[in-house]
Amino acid sequence: MEESRVEPPARTSAGNEATPIITSISAVTLATHDMARAVRFYCALGFVVRYGGEDASFTSLHAGSGYLNLIAQPASQKWSWWGRIIFYVADVDAVYARAVARNLGPEAPPRDALWGERYFHIRDPDRHELSFAKPLGD
């Protein structure tokens, strides 16, 4: 069996790491067991459907300069905690108020973090963890 090897970052002639070639994330795709429920949840938070919808097997929602995609999976497909998506927003408290007004169940009110962001967490209907944040001072 051949061993997989990760190459170290490229270096400039001065010995510094070269500028990364990855500049942004275009989209994140989350699995769902119930497309209609997931689409309604994300639309209630303020995302806009760009492709697909409640009856589709794949839906793409606009998220700033990128996209949040949803892909339908059979009930037999299971997943466990995988991480968190962090969305930067203009007003954390307004997004929180919107989530509360629509009974979406944020875990706790927004708070200021030691690392310099105001944020709150919420889980979507499929238990994916989302964080809405804004750098402090912006």
Contacts in CASP RR format, 6 or more apart in sequence:
PFRMAT RR
TARGET T0000
AUTHOR 0000-0000-0000
METHOD contacts of the structure
MODEL  1
MEESRVEPPARTSAGNEATPIITSISAVTLATHDMARAVRFYCALGFVVR
YGGEDASFTSLHAGSGYLNLIAQPASQKWSWWGRIIFYVADVDAVYARAV
ARNLGPEAPPRDALWGERYFHIRDPDRHELSFAKPLGD
9 17 0 8 1.000
9 18 0 8 1.000
9 20 0 8 1.000
10 17 0 8 1.000
10 18 0 8 1.000
11 17 0 8 1.000
11 18 0 8 1.000
12 18 0 8 1.000
24 65 0 8 1.000
24 66 0 8 1.000
25 66 0 8 1.000
26 66 0 8 1.000
26 67 0 8 1.000
27 60 0 8 1.000
27 66 0 8 1.000
27 67 0 8 1.000
27 68 0 8 1.000
27 69 0 8 1.000
28 67 0 8 1.000
28 68 0 8 1.000
28 69 0 8 1.000
28 85 0 8 1.000
29 68 0 8 1.000
29 69 0 8 1.000
29 70 0 8 1.000
29 71 0 8 1.000
30 38 0 8 1.000
30 68 0 8 1.000
30 69 0 8 1.000
30 70 0 8 1.000
30 71 0 8 1.000
30 85 0 8 1.000
30 124 0 8 1.000
30 126 0 8 1.000
30 128 0 8 1.000
31 70 0 8 1.000
31 71 0 8 1.000
31 72 0 8 1.000
31 73 0 8 1.000
31 77 0 8 1.000
31 79 0 8 1.000
31 126 0 8 1.000
32 38 0 8 1.000
32 70 0 8 1.000
32 71 0 8 1.000
32 72 0 8 1.000
32 73 0 8 1.000
32 124 0 8 1.000
32 125 0 8 1.000
32 126 0 8 1.000
33 72 0 8 1.000
33 73 0 8 1.000
33 74 0 8 1.000
33 75 0 8 1.000
33 77 0 8 1.000
33 126 0 8 1.000
34 125 0 8 1.000
34 126 0 8 1.000
35 53 0 8 1.000
35 54 0 8 1.000
35 55 0 8 1.000
35 56 0 8 1.000
35 57 0 8 1.000
35 59 0 8 1.000
35 70 0 8 1.000
35 72 0 8 1.000
36 54 0 8 1.000
36 55 0 8 1.000
37 125 0 8 1.000
38 59 0 8 1.000
38 70 0 8 1.000
38 124 0 8 1.000
38 125 0 8 1.000
38 126 0 8 1.000
39 49 0 8 1.000
39 53 0 8 1.000
39 54 0 8 1.000
39 59 0 8 1.000
39 61 0 8 1.000
39 70 0 8 1.000
40 54 0 8 1.000
41 104 0 8 1.000
41 124 0 8 1.000
41 125 0 8 1.000
42 61 0 8 1.000
42 68 0 8 1.000
42 70 0 8 1.000
42 124 0 8 1.000
43 49 0 8 1.000
43 61 0 8 1.000
44 98 0 8 1.000
44 99 0 8 1.000
44 102 0 8 1.000
44 104 0 8 1.000
45 95 0 8 1.000
45 98 0 8 1.000
45 99 0 8 1.000
45 102 0 8 1.000
45 104 0 8 1.000
45 122 0 8 1.000
46 98 0 8 1.000
47 61 0 8 1.000
47 62 0 8 1.000
47 63 0 8 1.000
47 68 0 8 1.000
48 61 0 8 1.000
48 62 0 8 1.000
49 59 0 8 1.000
49 60 0 8 1.000
49 61 0 8 1.000
49 62 0 8 1.000
50 60 0 8 1.000
50 61 0 8 1.000
50 62 0 8 1.000
50 67 0 8 1.000
51 58 0 8 1.000
51 59 0 8 1.000
51 60 0 8 1.000
52 58 0 8 1.000
52 59 0 8 1.000
52 60 0 8 1.000
53 59 0 8 1.000
56 72 0 8 1.000
57 71 0 8 1.000
57 72 0 8 1.000
58 69 0 8 1.000
58 70 0 8 1.000
58 71 0 8 1.000
58 72 0 8 1.000
59 69 0 8 1.000
59 70 0 8 1.000
60 67 0 8 1.000
60 68 0 8 1.000
60 69 0 8 1.000
60 70 0 8 1.000
61 67 0 8 1.000
61 68 0 8 1.000
61 69 0 8 1.000
61 70 0 8 1.000
63 87 0 8 1.000
68 85 0 8 1.000
81 127 0 8 1.000
81 129 0 8 1.000
82 128 0 8 1.000
83 129 0 8 1.000
84 121 0 8 1.000
84 129 0 8 1.000
84 130 0 8 1.000
84 131 0 8 1.000
85 128 0 8 1.000
85 129 0 8 1.000
85 130 0 8 1.000
85 131 0 8 1.000
86 119 0 8 1.000
86 130 0 8 1.000
86 131 0 8 1.000
86 132 0 8 1.000
86 133 0 8 1.000
87 130 0 8 1.000
87 131 0 8 1.000
87 132 0 8 1.000
87 133 0 8 1.000
88 133 0 8 1.000
88 134 0 8 1.000
88 135 0 8 1.000
89 95 0 8 1.000
89 132 0 8 1.000
89 133 0 8 1.000
89 134 0 8 1.000
90 134 0 8 1.000
91 134 0 8 1.000
92 110 0 8 1.000
92 118 0 8 1.000
92 119 0 8 1.000
92 120 0 8 1.000
92 132 0 8 1.000
92 133 0 8 1.000
92 134 0 8 1.000
93 110 0 8 1.000
93 118 0 8 1.000
95 120 0 8 1.000
95 132 0 8 1.000
96 106 0 8 1.000
96 109 0 8 1.000
96 110 0 8 1.000
96 120 0 8 1.000
96 132 0 8 1.000
99 105 0 8 1.000
99 106 0 8 1.000
99 122 0 8 1.000
100 106 0 8 1.000
104 122 0 8 1.000
105 122 0 8 1.000
106 120 0 8 1.000
106 121 0 8 1.000
106 122 0 8 1.000
107 120 0 8 1.000
107 121 0 8 1.000
107 122 0 8 1.000
107 123 0 8 1.000
108 120 0 8 1.000
108 121 0 8 1.000
109 120 0 8 1.000
110 118 0 8 1.000
110 119 0 8 1.000
110 120 0 8 1.000
111 118 0 8 1.000
111 119 0 8 1.000
111 120 0 8 1.000
112 118 0 8 1.000
112 136 0 8 1.000
113 119 0 8 1.000
116 135 0 8 1.000
116 136 0 8 1.000
117 133 0 8 1.000
117 134 0 8 1.000
117 135 0 8 1.000
117 136 0 8 1.000
118 133 0 8 1.000
118 134 0 8 1.000
118 136 0 8 1.000
119 131 0 8 1.000
119 132 0 8 1.000
119 133 0 8 1.000
119 134 0 8 1.000
120 131 0 8 1.000
120 132 0 8 1.000
121 129 0 8 1.000
121 130 0 8 1.000
121 131 0 8 1.000
122 129 0 8 1.000
122 130 0 8 1.000
122 131 0 8 1.000
122 132 0 8 1.000
123 129 0 8 1.000
123 130 0 8 1.000
124 130 0 8 1.000
END
